[in-house]
Amino acid sequence: MPLNKHARPTIGVLAGWQVFAGTPDSFLGHVFRGIQAAAHDRNCNLLMACGIDTGQPAWPLISPEVAFVPVGPWNTDGLIIVSPFTSEVGERYAQDLISSGFPAVFAGDRDAGPAVVADNVGGIRQALEHLVKHGHRQIAFVAGRHSEHSDSDVRLRAFETEAQSLNLPFDPNLVAYGSHNYAGGFQAIQQIVSRGVKFTAVVSSNDRSAIGVLDGLRQAGFVVPQDIALIGFDDRLEARALAPSLTTVHYPMFGLGYQAVELLLKAIKGEPVINKLVRIPTRLVIRESCGCLQGIPSDIKTDEIKKPKSPEITREQVISQLTQGMTETVHNESFWLSQKEVAYLVQRLVEAFLVSLEQKDPPTFHLMIKQILERVSARGDDLFAWQAAVTILRDQLPLIRQIVPMQLSHHREEDMLHQVRVAISDAARGRSTIGVKLRNGQEAENRVYLVKTEETHEQQDY
């Protein structure tokens, strides 16, 4: 029986598939972080279950298809079930549980409530519109699984519908199923290539299959993006490490988990949520595999960043141009920060950099990046995104020199930026302190606490 709903509620979390297979699943990692943050903010107990190296998900009943764990309706007030399911047993159990009246909600991969899902249709639309903008007309699609009522099915139907709305020719020979995994993506693109139908771009239903598509295209003699443009879906961490880095649709994993807690708490309070479907916006993250410059969206003209609009460019214009380009780049890589908040932090960083150059005072810039890293860490966001901001500052030194008489040598400028890069890398790898050299040669340390702060939770656009 559920616990006393007037006491501190206990939330259980179950995943419909195996979470750990040598390394943690990067998708679920971010979803779990969102759940943990919301549970902390809403003063909830949290019980989380996962399957480990068994090929089976953790599940609250014993069967040959699942690995039993002691998390279920008997010791929780409600359950968050992260789908999809690897077994029909799990699907039936979840539906029976909800039908019985026990508070339970799904997170992801559903087309009916009670669930929190990403805007899959909007994400596919953004991917296609971007490719059309680049002149692509023959676009292949690597779908996920043969499964109704899932993200895979929604994305395939969205591809067909949005292609039609953009007046693109739809050829079923340019569609193959990749099962949302590497091997499936590799085989699917081989099938499409073997059919002999011309195409210049591929949209893959998720990043894992997109990685397989990338290798399959290489084996077939194609170069991405020079010959074939490629876009994935989900924005897993692996997408950034590819060569070329993968343009992909950002799936709001953190927000998915956070909002699932919010929806479940409504169910625990007795509010009707049985048909509630909460959609969280997706966004296209531009990297290299679609043919664009790394981290810079195609609708931002890079020459506007690299060159002043007039010979008498002002300090305000330089700050504005740098802030615009850096904001778009950092926000592309962010999981949680809003664009408005990124813009605020970026502008402070740019202004601190200019002051450091003008006053021959590198610690001003260093201390600012420390403050920014603290705030970004507190928000549970990705610190590596800020490396891109430092890269832009380095690349735009010729522009900056037009308004700031450089009091530091070129070597000192590069050294200042290098120290900041090291600080970001150290923090992103989870080190407890970030150090930079101050004017007196002593090292200043600032702890980075990987928790969420109270100021963050007015944010609703994930």
Buried (B, 14 or more C-beta within 10 A) or exposed (E): EBBEEEEEBBBBBBBBBBBEEEEEBBBBBBBBBBBBBBBEBBEBBBBBBBBBEEEBBBBBEEEEBBBBBEBBBEBBBBBBBBBBBBBEBBBEBBEEBBEEEBBBBBBBBBBEBBBBBBBBBBBBBBBBBBBBEBEBBEBBBBBBBEBEBBBBBBBBBBBBBBBEEBEBEEBEEBBBBBBBBBEBBBBBBBBBBEBEEEBBBBBBBBBBBBBBBBBBBEEBEBEBBEEBBBBBBBBBBBBBEBEBBBBBBBBBBBBBBBBBBBBBBBBBEEEEBEEBBBBBEBBBBBBBBBBBEBBBBBEBEEEEBEEBEEEEBEBEBBBEBBBBBBBBBBBBBBBBBBBEBBBBBBBBBBBBBBBBBBEEBBBBBBBBBBBBBBBBBBBBBBBBBBBBBBBBBBEBBEBBEBBBEBEBEEEBBEBBBEBBBEBBBBBBEEEEEBBBBEEEEEEBEBEBEEEBBEEBEEBEEB
